């Protein structure tokens, strides 16, 4: 079984604004199914599409299956079948042996920024950059699948 081990953090906005970051990439993603125990997501980037199936989180781990699909099919799935969607700008920053993915949410989630790091095991050590703030791993309101239903602007 494919397992994703991911930890999530809020950002220290002041430090993040001072940090010289790479260009971000626009992501559009929608959910074909959003359920407390599983989600089916379609994601569209500038040049690729992805279909992702995720199970329930247990700690920082959950089952995840992700498949690249043609960009046009991702767009069609989003337009015709997504029950909810969100958009964001994603920045990818390599630090040590890991890649941090920082999501700057748009639309009804504007103002929310979340950093994620994928690990090989839950106890793995990693470098924490100065722009990382409070850890929110396991806090369901920060799951993208929940942000489409209960956007940040409504908190």
N, C-alpha and C positions, 0 to 999 in steps of 0.2 A: 504494500500500500504506500502511496506517495504521501509523505507527511511534510507539512509546512510548520516550521518553528519560527515564530516572529514575535518580536517585542516592539511595543509602541510607546512613543514619548511625545509630549507636547514640546514646543520650542521655547527657548528664551529669545523672545522677539528682538530685544535690543542687540544681543550678540549675533543673531541671525542676520539682521540688517547690516551689521558691520562686516560680516563674512563675505569674501569674494566667492560668489557661487557661479556654477556653470549655467548655461541657458537651460531652461526647463522645457518640458514637452507637454503639449496639451493632450489630456486623456478625456475621452467620453466613455462612460460606462453605465450600463443598465442591467437590471435584474429581471430575468425570466421567472425566477422563483426566489422569494425571500421568506424564509421560514426559520424559526429559532434553531432548528437542528441541521439545516442545510440551505445552501444558496447555489443558484446557477446564474452566472454573470457573463455578460458579453462586454468586451472592451475594444475600443477603437483608438489607435494612436494615429500619428500622421501617416504611417505607411504600413501598418499591420493590424490584424484583428486577432482576438483571442476569445476562446470559450473556456470558462473556468467553473469547476464544480468544487465546492468546499463543504466540509462537514462541520459538526459542532466543535467549538474550541474547548479544550481541556488544558487549563494553564495557558501556556504560550503555543501549544501544539494543536493541529487539526489536520484531517485528511484534506488533500488538495490535488486535483487533477486539472492541468491546464494544457490547452491545445491551440496552436496557432491555426487560424482560419483565414481565408481570403478577406482582404479589407472590405470589398464590396459586400460580402455576405455578413460581415460584422455590422456594417451600416444598415443593411436591410433588417437584420434581427433586432437591432436597436429601434429602428423606425416602426417596425410592425409588431414586435412581440414584447418589448420591455414594459413591465408594469410600473417601473420607477427608474429614474436615472439621475446621475450627477456628473459634474465635470470638475476637473482640477488640473493644475500644472504640477508636474512631477519633476523634481530635481534629483539626480543621482550623484552621490559623492562618495568616492573611495577613501576610506581611512583604515590604515592597517590592512588586515586581510578581509575586510568586510566592505559592503556597499550600503550606505545609508540612502533610503528613499524618502524624500521629504515631499509631502503633498500639501499644496496650497489650494484649498478648496474655493470654488467659484459658486455663483448663483446663490441659492438659499443657504449654502454653507460658507459663504464668504466670511472671512475673518478667522476661520479655523485652519490651523496648520499642524500637521502630525508627521513625525519622523518614525520610520520603521526600519528595523534591521532583521534580516533573516539569519538564522543560526543553524549549525549542524546538530546541536543538542541544547537542551534548556539550561545546562550549567556552563556553557561555553563562555569564556571571558572575551571582552571586546573593549576597544577604546571608545570612550564617550567624549565627543567633541564639546567644546564650551557652550555651543548654542543649543545643547540638549537640556530640556527642563524636566518636569515631573513625568514619571512613568505612568502610563495608562493602560498597560497590557491587561487584557481581561475585562476592561470596562466597556460594556456592550454599547453604550451610547456613541463610542468612537469607531465602531465597526462601520465600514462604508455601507453595508447592507442596512444598517439602522439609520444612517444619515440620510438615506433617500426617503425614509418614512418619517423621521423626526429630525428635520434639519436644524443645524446649529443656531440659525437665527430665531428659532422658536424655543430655545432653552430658557 
